[in-house]
Amino acid sequence: MAEGTVLVVGATGQLGTAVVRRLFRRGTAIRALVRPVSAYGHLGETGAELAFGDLRDSASLQAACRGVQTVVATANAVVPRGGSTFREAEEHGYANLIEACRQQGVRRFVFMSVPVTPQDDRIPTFALKRRIEAALATSGLEAAIFRGSLFMDDWFALIGSSIPLRGAEAHTLRRPFWFSRAFLAAVGHSIERRGIALVPGTGRARHAFIALDDVADFLCAAALAPAAGGTYSIGGPQVLSWEEVVALFARVLGRSVRSVHTPAAVYWTLSAVLQPFSEAAANLMAMSGVVAEVDTAWDSREVAGRFGVTLTGAEDFLRRHAALPEARET
């Protein structure tokens, strides 16, 4: 097992918080990189040492990486906060972080990435993840890169349900970003209240939807394993089409749920229209366009076995969250 302090970058986000809590339960020494203006109070009970800094501040990263054995990086600007842009947070920020790791003698870098698609160049998040992966490949660090399929916690909500938000801590879609807030306000209860699911594309694209908690398990296992270098595609135990997800909601809720389809071309058009006003909103529309058309349909059983992760089925995920109280609006 790898020893030494683990630095979690993106620690106040939904995935980062889940990683910190798991490392805490395993008795790992944790350092959490947090911005002074972020909501980090919930990390206090984990015993994590707080390192105040920012991906845009090289000096703060040098200090945060000092004495660290492993970095787990989940930070992203998909749903932005605090004025960060993609270039600042992901391109320049991760370059700063990788350089700090090199200078401070960090051995392992565990990175949460995205699937490879034919449309990577059209989506800022995907294009920048590819650049970060390339930088890690030449960094001299032992890099464990996880390319995750679609998170149930996010994408099941985005088709019109509040259920995936129930019981969630620091949920990504609850960040104070105008576009995601407006979307959830408009259609965030559509499935439960109106029996309508907003399906991307024809509904035939297939994905190995994965629970965020399982992703956190993969990242923690890679942080603590004797050796973890490599690039891994991870997903849940089933490959489902969007229409099968809608049928799953109907079964769990015990009611009819009707699909309303948005052609992929509409998302791409909206992405172009929004680009001059909000790169982040345009990016989200482009992501919706690609998941409407491109499959992320791989079998993760072998990699799950390697890292000792028990994968959560989509129906189990929905039933567990449906049994929880309604999420409080913030």
N, C-alpha and C positions, 0 to 999 in steps of 0.2 A: 504494500500500500504506500502511495506517495505520502510523504510527511511534510510538515511545515505549514505556514499560513497560506490560506487561499484568499485571494482578492476577488471579490465579485463586483464587476462593473455593470451598471444597470440595476443595482441592488434595490432601488425603490420601485421598480416596475413590477408587473405581475409575475413574470417569469423569474426575474432576479430575486424577488422576495421569496418565491417558492424554493429557489436554490439555497438561499441563506438559511431558511428554516430547516431544510433537510441536512445541510452541513452541520447545523447546530445540534440536531438530534443525534448525529454521528460523533459528536465530540470534537469536531474539527475547529482549529483556530481560524477565525474568519475576520477579514477586514473588508468593509463595505465602502466603496467609493460613492459618495453622495454629494450632491450640490447643496451649498448652504441654504438655498431657497426652496429645496425640495421637501416633500413630506416624508420624513424619515423616522418619525417617532415610533412607528410600529416595529422598527428593527431593534429597539432598545432591549426588549425581552429576549432576544436571541443571543445576547452577549457579544455581538459583533463589534469590533473596533471600528469606529467611524473615521474614514479618511475624507476630509472635505476637499473637493476639487471638481474638475470638469475636464472632459475630453479635449476641450479647446485650450486648456492651460497645461503646457508641457511640464512646468515646474511642479505642479500639484501631482501629476502622474508619476514623476520621478520619486516623489516622497511616498506616494501610495504603494509603489512597487518595491520599495526598499525592504529587504528581508522576506520577500514573498517567494514561495516555491511555484505556485500555480495561479494563473488568472482564468476566471470564468467570465466571459464577456457576452452579455445579453442585450446591451444598450443598442437602441435603434431610434430612428426619427420617423417611423411610419405614422404614428399618431403623436405629433410633436407637442412639446410643452417648453415654456421658458424661452421662446424665441429661437430655438436651435433650427438650423437648416440641415438638409442632407449632407451638403458638402462639409459643413463645419463639424457635425456630429459623427458622421460615418467615414467620409473620405479623409479629411484632415485629422479628425479626432482619433480614429483608429491608427493612423500613421504615427501620431504622437504616442499612443499607447504601446504599439509594437516596439518603437524605439526605446521607450522607457523600460520595457521588459528586457530588451537586449542589454541595455546599460546597467541595469540593476541585477542581472543574473537570474532572472526568472527562467525556470526550466520548461514549463508546460503552459500552453495557451489553449483553452477550450472555448470554441467559438460557435455561437448559434447563427446559422446561415439559412438560406432559402433554396428551394429546388432550382435546378437548371431548366430553363425553358427556351423555346425558340424566340421569345419576345423579350429576353433579358435587357437588351439595349434600349428598349422603349420604356422601361420601368426603373426609375431612379434607385429604389431599394434594391432591386435585383442586380442592376449594373454595379452598384457600389459594393454589394456583398461579393461579387466576383473579384473585384479589385482587392478587397481585403483578403480574400482567400489566396490570391496571387502573391500579395505581400507576405503573408504567413509562410508560404511555400519557400521563400528565399530568406526568411528571417533567422534561420538557425534554431528556432524554437521547436520543441515537440508540439505540433499542432494537432488537435483533435477537432475536426470540423463536422458539425451536424447540420445536414440539410433536411429541415423538417417539412413534412406535408402540412396540409391546412390544419390549424388548431381548431378543435371543436369549440373551445371557449369563445373564440372570436367569430368564426364563420357561421356557426349555428345561430349566433345572435344576429349576424348581418343579414340573414334571410328573413328576419322579422320576429325574433323571439327574445324575451327577457330571461328565459329560463337559464341559459348558460352564465348569466351574470350573478345568479343567486349564490350566495356564500363565497363569492370571489373576493380576494384581497388585492387591492390596488389594480383593479381590472383595467386593461389597456384602453378599452372603449369608454371608460369613465374619465379619462384624462380631460383637462379643460381645453379641448380643441373644438372650435366652433363647428366644424363640419361633422365630426362624429357625434357631437352632442345634438345637433339639429337632426341628424339622421335617426338617432335613437328616439328622440322626442316624437318624430313623425311616424315611424313604423316599428319601433322597438317592441311592441306588443301585438303585432299584426296576427301572428299565428294563434296566440292564446285568445285574443278578443274577437278577431274577425274570421279566423280559419283561413287566412291567406298567407302563403309563403312566397317571398320574392326570390325567384330562382334565377341564377345567372345563366344566360344562354338557353340552349335547348333542354338543359337538365340532364344531358347524357354524359357530360364530362365526369370522369371517375377519379376519386381521391382516397388515399389511405388516411382519412381524418384521424388526428391524434389528440389526446387530451394533454393539456399543458402540464398537468402534474407528472405525466409520464415523460415529457420532455425534460422537466427538472430532474427526474430520476436519472435519465441518460447523462445529463451534464454533471451531476454529482458523482456518478459512478466513474466517469472519465477523469474527473478531477482527482479521484482517490485511487485509481487503479495503478498497478505497477507499471503498465505501459498502455498508452491509449492513442498514439499517433495514427492518423488516417482520416479519411473522409467517409462519412456514413450518411446514408439516406434513411430517415426514420419516419415511421408512420404508425397508425393503429393496427389492430389485428384484422380489420376488414377493409375491403375496397368498396366504396359505395358511390353510386351516381347521386347527383343532386336530387333526382326524383325519388330515389330510395331513402334519402334523408327526410324528405317531406313525408313519405309513407311511415317512416319511423316516428316522426312527431305525432302523426295521426294515431298511431298505435299507443304511444305513451300517454297521450292526452285523452284517448278514447273519444275522439271527435273527428269529423271530416276536415281535412285540410286541403285547400285548392292551391295549385301552383299558378303564379303569374310570372311569365317569363320576360326577362329583359335581354334582348339580343346583345351579343358581345360587341357589335358595332356601336351600340348606344354608349356603352362604357368608354370605348376608345374615343368617341366623339366628345363626350363630356370631359374626358381627360384633356383633350386638346383645348376645349373652351375654358377650362379652369386654370390651365397652365399659367397664363399671365397674372392671375390673381392669387393663386395658392398652389405652390408646387406640391405641398403635402396632400391637398385634396385631389389634385390631378393624379398623383401617385396612387392614391387609394382607388380611384376609378380605373386606372390602368391595371392594378392588381385584380380588380373584379373582372376586367376584360379577359385577362389571361386565365383565371381559374374557371371562367365560363367555357373556355376552348381547349385547354391543355390538361391532360391527365397527370396526376401525381400518384400513380397506382403501382406501388412497389410492395414487396413482401419484406416485412421487417423482423420476421421471427428469428433469423440467424443473429442479427445485430442485437436484438433484445436479449437473446440468450447469452451472448458474449458479455453484455454489461449487467446482466441479472435484473432486467426490467420486466415486470409483468404488465402487459399492455391492456388498456381499458377499452372495452367495446363501446360503440356509439350508443347502443340502447342502455347499457349500464350507466354511462355518463349522463344521459338525459333523464333517466329515472331518478338517479341520485340527486340531481339538481332540481328536478321538478318537485321533489319532496321537501325542499327547503323553502323558507319564507321568501316573499318577494324582496328583491334587492332594494335597498333604500336609495332614493334619488339623491344625488349630491351635486 
